[in-house]
Amino acid sequence: MLLAACAGEPRRAPPPAPEPVPEPVPEQSAPAQELTIAAVGDVMLGTDYPENILPDDDGVGFLKDAAPLLSAADIAFGNLEGVLLDGGEPVKRCKSRTGCFVFRTPTRYAQYLRDAGFDVMSLANNHAADFGEIGRDSTMQALDAVGIHHSGREGDIASWVVKDLKVALVAFAPNVGTHQLNDLPRAIEIVEELARGHDVVIVSFHGGAEGEGAELLPFAREYFYEEDRGDVVEFARAMVDAGADLVLGHGPHVVRPIELYRDRLIAYSLGNFATYYGISVEGQRGLAPILFARVDAEGRFLDGRIESMIQIRPGGPQPDPQRQALELLRTLTEAAFPASELAFLPDGRLVRGTELLSDQR
């Protein structure tokens, strides 16, 4: 009976197997932020003083070949020579109208800079106050109206956000009314303060001598017509020591060497870039490189490239198939900094020598 009773009981289903517990997926950290900065030297799109020598198309197409390159960068920088001003009389006096280097460009040209991709301009140079503070006011207002940041006048510092990174640019020159290139202690204070509140700090300077042989770095204080143009190597390295992540020079109207110093890039002069009649573009002065620098979220140099452009009048900067700017920059850099980590590749790329060796293995 017991057996029969047991035989009649329904079978119990085995307990369900426990659900497999998925292994935790490791958290994916967000990719590190990077910025690409495109930098050029002097920009002066034409002047209507003392004579009207504006481009025939009013400057609309003067930057057409450079625009795709500049617009592709996260930040595009240039040094604006002269003022953006409609009318007005200069403060700078010339002995004669012939050979008078005073530059006044109509305010509508600010839109051409914006259309070309410029995001920020230096207004610290020897032509920014050709028409006094009224001219400088007008320049700043014209750039503000089209959304271009600027720095130059003492106290004027560009600060904005790019890809969630806070960026600052401060421009120095040896000229009255600007952040002073030759007041090194004060320059250090400014950059140290900016570094505390920004992820990436860019320093621009207008310094160094002009004329024959200006492409060579003297590693000493320079003068031009008795004007103290500073010791640009001492200044640039001090800016990096103070917290600058990229230092961009201009002023000699020719290119100068590039240095990698404490993982930060220093361009000692980017020469002329887009200068209509009024500034010579003969020989080396016509080379118009665009320097691209890719930096990480802390401003360290990752890599870059040189786009070789050239000015052939009456046109604006255009691609140079001979890559003369690249070759000159390579030669000058190797001569000035024989132990440099930087390598200039034939296609224009700018890399660390150690990375180049790694790629070749």
JOLINPE-V500938 format. One record per residue. N is the residue number from 0. RES is the residue in one letter. PSI is psi in degrees with one decimal (999 if undefined). D_CENTER is the distance of its C-alpha to the mean C-alpha in Angstrom with 2 decimals. Layout:
n->N res->RES psi->PSI d_center->D_CENTER
n->N res->RES psi->PSI d_center->D_CENTER
//
This chain:
n->0 res->M psi->-42.7 d_center->98.57
n->1 res->L psi->-40.9 d_center->95.66
n->2 res->L psi->-40.0 d_center->94.41
n->3 res->A psi->-39.7 d_center->94.92
n->4 res->A psi->-42.0 d_center->93.12
n->5 res->C psi->-38.1 d_center->90.18
n->6 res->A psi->-26.9 d_center->90.16
n->7 res->G psi->-12.3 d_center->89.95
n->8 res->E psi->135.5 d_center->86.86
n->9 res->P psi->147.4 d_center->83.68
n->10 res->R psi->140.6 d_center->81.06
n->11 res->R psi->134.1 d_center->78.01
n->12 res->A psi->141.0 d_center->74.61
n->13 res->P psi->149.2 d_center->72.55
n->14 res->P psi->142.3 d_center->69.74
n->15 res->P psi->143.6 d_center->66.43
n->16 res->A psi->143.7 d_center->64.04
n->17 res->P psi->141.5 d_center->61.15
n->18 res->E psi->135.9 d_center->57.95
n->19 res->P psi->136.0 d_center->55.41
n->20 res->V psi->117.7 d_center->52.71
n->21 res->P psi->141.9 d_center->49.28
n->22 res->E psi->141.4 d_center->47.19
n->23 res->P psi->134.6 d_center->44.26
n->24 res->V psi->125.5 d_center->41.01
n->25 res->P psi->139.6 d_center->38.35
n->26 res->E psi->133.1 d_center->35.62
n->27 res->Q psi->116.4 d_center->32.46
n->28 res->S psi->143.8 d_center->29.51
n->29 res->A psi->141.3 d_center->26.58
n->30 res->P psi->142.1 d_center->23.87
n->31 res->A psi->139.3 d_center->21.15
n->32 res->Q psi->144.3 d_center->18.08
n->33 res->E psi->154.0 d_center->14.93
n->34 res->L psi->141.9 d_center->11.44
n->35 res->T psi->121.8 d_center->9.45
n->36 res->I psi->128.6 d_center->5.68
n->37 res->A psi->128.7 d_center->5.19
n->38 res->A psi->139.2 d_center->3.17
n->39 res->V psi->172.4 d_center->6.25
n->40 res->G psi->-131.1 d_center->8.50
n->41 res->D psi->137.4 d_center->11.42
n->42 res->V psi->124.0 d_center->12.65
n->43 res->M psi->103.3 d_center->16.36
n->44 res->L psi->9.2 d_center->18.28
n->45 res->G psi->153.8 d_center->21.67
n->46 res->T psi->147.7 d_center->23.88
n->47 res->D psi->19.7 d_center->27.36
n->48 res->Y psi->139.3 d_center->28.23
n->49 res->P psi->-19.4 d_center->30.34
n->50 res->E psi->155.6 d_center->31.01
n->51 res->N psi->105.2 d_center->29.80
n->52 res->I psi->48.1 d_center->27.54
n->53 res->L psi->153.6 d_center->25.70
n->54 res->P psi->153.9 d_center->25.37
n->55 res->D psi->-35.3 d_center->28.62
n->56 res->D psi->19.7 d_center->27.39
n->57 res->D psi->21.8 d_center->25.86
n->58 res->G psi->0.9 d_center->22.33
n->59 res->V psi->-42.0 d_center->22.76
n->60 res->G psi->9.4 d_center->22.07
n->61 res->F psi->-29.9 d_center->19.80
n->62 res->L psi->17.1 d_center->16.68
n->63 res->K psi->-36.0 d_center->18.91
n->64 res->D psi->-26.4 d_center->18.03
n->65 res->A psi->-23.7 d_center->14.27
n->66 res->A psi->-46.0 d_center->14.76
n->67 res->P psi->-34.5 d_center->15.85
n->68 res->L psi->-47.8 d_center->12.90
n->69 res->L psi->-40.1 d_center->10.25
n->70 res->S psi->-23.3 d_center->12.78
n->71 res->A psi->-17.8 d_center->13.31
n->72 res->A psi->157.9 d_center->10.12
n->73 res->D psi->-34.6 d_center->10.51
n->74 res->I psi->131.5 d_center->7.37
n->75 res->A psi->129.6 d_center->5.99
n->76 res->F psi->146.5 d_center->4.21
n->77 res->G psi->163.2 d_center->6.43
n->78 res->N psi->117.0 d_center->9.00
n->79 res->L psi->110.4 d_center->12.32
n->80 res->E psi->136.3 d_center->15.25
n->81 res->G psi->-165.3 d_center->18.58
n->82 res->V psi->157.9 d_center->19.75
n->83 res->L psi->105.2 d_center->20.50
n->84 res->L psi->139.5 d_center->24.23
n->85 res->D psi->107.3 d_center->27.49
n->86 res->G psi->-166.4 d_center->30.04
n->87 res->G psi->158.4 d_center->30.53
n->88 res->E psi->143.8 d_center->31.21
n->89 res->P psi->152.9 d_center->28.93
n->90 res->V psi->-36.5 d_center->29.31
n->91 res->K psi->130.1 d_center->28.29
n->92 res->R psi->136.1 d_center->31.49
n->93 res->C psi->148.0 d_center->31.96
n->94 res->K psi->-30.4 d_center->35.19
n->95 res->S psi->160.6 d_center->35.33
n->96 res->R psi->-22.9 d_center->33.58
n->97 res->T psi->127.4 d_center->33.23
n->98 res->G psi->22.1 d_center->30.14
n->99 res->C psi->112.2 d_center->28.89
n->100 res->F psi->81.6 d_center->25.11
n->101 res->V psi->126.9 d_center->24.69
n->102 res->F psi->120.5 d_center->22.38
n->103 res->R psi->114.4 d_center->23.36
n->104 res->T psi->136.4 d_center->22.04
n->105 res->P psi->148.0 d_center->23.92
n->106 res->T psi->-24.9 d_center->22.56
n->107 res->R psi->-19.0 d_center->23.07
n->108 res->Y psi->-15.7 d_center->20.11
n->109 res->A psi->-36.7 d_center->17.85
n->110 res->Q psi->-33.4 d_center->19.12
n->111 res->Y psi->-35.5 d_center->18.05
n->112 res->L psi->-43.0 d_center->14.38
n->113 res->R psi->-44.0 d_center->15.01
n->114 res->D psi->-30.3 d_center->17.03
n->115 res->A psi->-13.9 d_center->14.39
n->116 res->G psi->0.5 d_center->12.22
n->117 res->F psi->136.2 d_center->9.79
n->118 res->D psi->-28.0 d_center->9.68
n->119 res->V psi->142.0 d_center->8.41
n->120 res->M psi->145.8 d_center->8.80
n->121 res->S psi->134.0 d_center->9.56
n->122 res->L psi->26.9 d_center->13.34
n->123 res->A psi->95.7 d_center->14.02
n->124 res->N psi->177.7 d_center->15.49
n->125 res->N psi->0.9 d_center->19.01
n->126 res->H psi->-4.5 d_center->19.35
n->127 res->A psi->-22.6 d_center->18.22
n->128 res->A psi->27.2 d_center->21.85
n->129 res->D psi->-31.8 d_center->23.74
n->130 res->F psi->30.7 d_center->25.74
n->131 res->G psi->-167.2 d_center->25.96
n->132 res->E psi->-24.7 d_center->25.08
n->133 res->I psi->-43.2 d_center->26.50
n->134 res->G psi->-40.4 d_center->23.85
n->135 res->R psi->-39.8 d_center->21.06
n->136 res->D psi->-46.8 d_center->22.79
n->137 res->S psi->-41.4 d_center->22.95
n->138 res->T psi->-48.1 d_center->19.26
n->139 res->M psi->-41.6 d_center->18.43
n->140 res->Q psi->-39.5 d_center->21.25
n->141 res->A psi->-40.6 d_center->20.27
n->142 res->L psi->-42.3 d_center->16.77
n->143 res->D psi->-39.8 d_center->18.52
n->144 res->A psi->-25.6 d_center->21.06
n->145 res->V psi->6.2 d_center->18.78
n->146 res->G psi->25.5 d_center->16.78
n->147 res->I psi->126.1 d_center->13.46
n->148 res->H psi->163.8 d_center->12.45
n->149 res->H psi->158.5 d_center->12.06
n->150 res->S psi->146.0 d_center->12.57
n->151 res->G psi->-62.4 d_center->14.42
n->152 res->R psi->144.6 d_center->18.12
n->153 res->E psi->125.0 d_center->19.73
n->154 res->G psi->-14.1 d_center->19.87
n->155 res->D psi->110.0 d_center->17.18
n->156 res->I psi->131.7 d_center->14.71
n->157 res->A psi->132.4 d_center->12.82
n->158 res->S psi->122.0 d_center->14.29
n->159 res->W psi->173.7 d_center->14.70
n->160 res->V psi->131.5 d_center->15.67
n->161 res->V psi->120.2 d_center->14.13
n->162 res->K psi->45.4 d_center->16.70
n->163 res->D psi->9.4 d_center->18.77
n->164 res->L psi->136.4 d_center->16.20
n->165 res->K psi->122.8 d_center->15.65
n->166 res->V psi->141.7 d_center->12.11
n->167 res->A psi->146.3 d_center->11.64
n->168 res->L psi->128.9 d_center->9.27
n->169 res->V psi->134.5 d_center->11.30
n->170 res->A psi->135.9 d_center->11.04
n->171 res->F psi->153.7 d_center->13.74
n->172 res->A psi->163.7 d_center->15.82
n->173 res->P psi->17.8 d_center->19.46
n->174 res->N psi->153.6 d_center->20.66
n->175 res->V psi->137.0 d_center->23.17
n->176 res->G psi->1.1 d_center->22.17
n->177 res->T psi->169.1 d_center->18.64
n->178 res->H psi->125.6 d_center->17.62
n->179 res->Q psi->117.5 d_center->19.22
n->180 res->L psi->-36.2 d_center->17.60
n->181 res->N psi->4.0 d_center->21.19
n->182 res->D psi->79.0 d_center->22.40
n->183 res->L psi->-43.4 d_center->21.29
n->184 res->P psi->-41.7 d_center->23.58
n->185 res->R psi->-39.2 d_center->22.30
n->186 res->A psi->-41.1 d_center->18.60
n->187 res->I psi->-43.2 d_center->19.64
n->188 res->E psi->-44.8 d_center->21.52
n->189 res->I psi->-47.7 d_center->18.70
n->190 res->V psi->-38.8 d_center->16.38
n->191 res->E psi->-41.8 d_center->19.47
n->192 res->E psi->-42.2 d_center->20.36
n->193 res->L psi->-39.7 d_center->17.05
n->194 res->A psi->-30.6 d_center->17.22
n->195 res->R psi->-26.0 d_center->20.73
n->196 res->G psi->6.3 d_center->19.86
n->197 res->H psi->154.0 d_center->16.61
n->198 res->D psi->-40.3 d_center->15.85
n->199 res->V psi->127.0 d_center->12.19
n->200 res->V psi->125.4 d_center->11.02
n->201 res->I psi->133.1 d_center->7.67
n->202 res->V psi->131.7 d_center->8.73
n->203 res->S psi->143.3 d_center->7.83
n->204 res->F psi->143.1 d_center->10.87
n->205 res->H psi->101.1 d_center->12.82
n->206 res->G psi->170.6 d_center->15.48
n->207 res->G psi->154.3 d_center->17.70
n->208 res->A psi->164.8 d_center->20.57
n->209 res->E psi->173.7 d_center->20.88
n->210 res->G psi->-168.8 d_center->23.65
n->211 res->E psi->129.3 d_center->25.44
n->212 res->G psi->9.0 d_center->24.08
n->213 res->A psi->-15.0 d_center->20.81
n->214 res->E psi->-14.7 d_center->19.02
n->215 res->L psi->134.5 d_center->20.92
n->216 res->L psi->122.9 d_center->19.96
n->217 res->P psi->-10.8 d_center->23.10
n->218 res->F psi->45.5 d_center->22.50
n->219 res->A psi->173.2 d_center->24.08
n->220 res->R psi->140.3 d_center->23.78
n->221 res->E psi->149.6 d_center->23.08
n->222 res->Y psi->148.5 d_center->24.73
n->223 res->F psi->117.3 d_center->24.62
n->224 res->Y psi->47.9 d_center->27.72
n->225 res->E psi->2.4 d_center->28.60
n->226 res->E psi->131.6 d_center->25.37
n->227 res->D psi->107.2 d_center->24.05
n->228 res->R psi->10.5 d_center->20.47
n->229 res->G psi->166.5 d_center->20.31
n->230 res->D psi->97.1 d_center->20.36
n->231 res->V psi->-29.2 d_center->16.71
n->232 res->V psi->-46.6 d_center->17.60
n->233 res->E psi->-43.8 d_center->19.65
n->234 res->F psi->-50.7 d_center->17.08
n->235 res->A psi->-43.7 d_center->14.16
n->236 res->R psi->-36.3 d_center->16.70
n->237 res->A psi->-34.7 d_center->18.25
n->238 res->M psi->-40.8 d_center->15.13
n->239 res->V psi->-43.5 d_center->15.01
n->240 res->D psi->-31.9 d_center->18.77
n->241 res->A psi->-12.1 d_center->18.49
n->242 res->G psi->2.0 d_center->16.39
n->243 res->A psi->145.2 d_center->12.65
n->244 res->D psi->-19.7 d_center->11.13
n->245 res->L psi->131.1 d_center->7.88
n->246 res->V psi->125.7 d_center->7.96
n->247 res->L psi->117.3 d_center->5.99
n->248 res->G psi->157.0 d_center->8.97
n->249 res->H psi->165.0 d_center->10.53
n->250 res->G psi->-43.9 d_center->14.14
n->251 res->P psi->-7.0 d_center->16.49
n->252 res->H psi->9.2 d_center->16.05
n->253 res->V psi->161.4 d_center->16.11
n->254 res->V psi->155.0 d_center->14.06
n->255 res->R psi->173.0 d_center->14.78
n->256 res->P psi->164.0 d_center->15.13
n->257 res->I psi->138.1 d_center->12.94
n->258 res->E psi->141.4 d_center->14.55
n->259 res->L psi->112.2 d_center->15.11
n->260 res->Y psi->117.1 d_center->16.55
n->261 res->R psi->45.9 d_center->18.25
n->262 res->D psi->13.0 d_center->16.47
n->263 res->R psi->145.1 d_center->12.99
n->264 res->L psi->136.3 d_center->10.63
n->265 res->I psi->122.4 d_center->10.29
n->266 res->A psi->113.5 d_center->9.18
n->267 res->Y psi->-22.7 d_center->11.74
n->268 res->S psi->132.8 d_center->11.05
n->269 res->L psi->8.1 d_center->9.44
n->270 res->G psi->-155.0 d_center->12.51
n->271 res->N psi->150.7 d_center->13.50
n->272 res->F psi->-59.5 d_center->12.31
n->273 res->A psi->87.2 d_center->14.63
n->274 res->T psi->107.3 d_center->17.23
n->275 res->Y psi->-178.9 d_center->20.69
n->276 res->Y psi->135.6 d_center->23.78
n->277 res->G psi->-23.1 d_center->23.58
n->278 res->I psi->129.2 d_center->21.11
n->279 res->S psi->140.6 d_center->22.43
n->280 res->V psi->27.2 d_center->21.08
n->281 res->E psi->141.4 d_center->23.93
n->282 res->G psi->-132.5 d_center->23.55
n->283 res->Q psi->-24.5 d_center->20.36
n->284 res->R psi->-14.4 d_center->18.94
n->285 res->G psi->-9.3 d_center->18.99
n->286 res->L psi->133.2 d_center->16.72
n->287 res->A psi->70.0 d_center->13.50
n->288 res->P psi->151.8 d_center->11.50
n->289 res->I psi->120.6 d_center->8.85
n->290 res->L psi->124.5 d_center->7.38
n->291 res->F psi->129.7 d_center->7.86
n->292 res->A psi->126.5 d_center->8.21
n->293 res->R psi->124.2 d_center->10.92
n->294 res->V psi->155.9 d_center->11.85
n->295 res->D psi->-175.0 d_center->15.13
n->296 res->A psi->-14.3 d_center->16.24
n->297 res->E psi->9.4 d_center->16.35
n->298 res->G psi->1.2 d_center->12.93
n->299 res->R psi->139.2 d_center->14.59
n->300 res->F psi->129.1 d_center->13.14
n->301 res->L psi->-54.8 d_center->15.15
n->302 res->D psi->-179.5 d_center->14.22
n->303 res->G psi->-168.0 d_center->11.92
n->304 res->R psi->160.8 d_center->12.59
n->305 res->I psi->120.5 d_center->12.31
n->306 res->E psi->114.4 d_center->13.32
n->307 res->S psi->118.6 d_center->15.33
n->308 res->M psi->164.9 d_center->15.75
n->309 res->I psi->147.2 d_center->18.04
n->310 res->Q psi->120.7 d_center->19.19
n->311 res->I psi->107.2 d_center->22.95
n->312 res->R psi->148.3 d_center->24.36
n->313 res->P psi->8.5 d_center->25.25
n->314 res->G psi->171.3 d_center->22.76
n->315 res->G psi->-166.4 d_center->19.01
n->316 res->P psi->136.5 d_center->16.68
n->317 res->Q psi->156.6 d_center->18.62
n->318 res->P psi->140.5 d_center->18.81
n->319 res->D psi->104.8 d_center->20.29
n->320 res->P psi->-20.2 d_center->22.97
n->321 res->Q psi->-10.3 d_center->23.45
n->322 res->R psi->47.7 d_center->19.92
n->323 res->Q psi->-38.0 d_center->20.14
n->324 res->A psi->-42.7 d_center->16.49
n->325 res->L psi->-47.6 d_center->16.73
n->326 res->E psi->-38.9 d_center->20.06
n->327 res->L psi->-42.9 d_center->19.15
n->328 res->L psi->-40.3 d_center->16.22
n->329 res->R psi->-48.5 d_center->18.73
n->330 res->T psi->-47.0 d_center->21.43
n->331 res->L psi->-40.1 d_center->19.63
n->332 res->T psi->-43.3 d_center->18.33
n->333 res->E psi->-33.8 d_center->21.82
n->334 res->A psi->-40.8 d_center->23.46
n->335 res->A psi->-35.4 d_center->21.48
n->336 res->F psi->75.0 d_center->21.38
n->337 res->P psi->-22.4 d_center->24.46
n->338 res->A psi->15.8 d_center->24.54
n->339 res->S psi->143.6 d_center->20.97
n->340 res->E psi->-14.7 d_center->20.72
n->341 res->L psi->141.1 d_center->18.09
n->342 res->A psi->130.7 d_center->19.63
n->343 res->F psi->112.1 d_center->18.44
n->344 res->L psi->155.1 d_center->20.55
n->345 res->P psi->-27.8 d_center->22.10
n->346 res->D psi->3.6 d_center->20.54
n->347 res->G psi->-9.3 d_center->16.97
n->348 res->R psi->147.8 d_center->16.51
n->349 res->L psi->112.3 d_center->15.16
n->350 res->V psi->167.9 d_center->17.46
n->351 res->R psi->143.9 d_center->19.43
n->352 res->G psi->-35.0 d_center->22.68
n->353 res->T psi->-38.2 d_center->24.71
n->354 res->E psi->-35.6 d_center->23.45
n->355 res->L psi->-43.7 d_center->24.30
n->356 res->L psi->-39.8 d_center->27.78
n->357 res->S psi->-41.1 d_center->28.25
n->358 res->D psi->-29.6 d_center->27.51
n->359 res->Q psi->-14.2 d_center->30.05
n->360 res->R psi->999 d_center->32.82
//
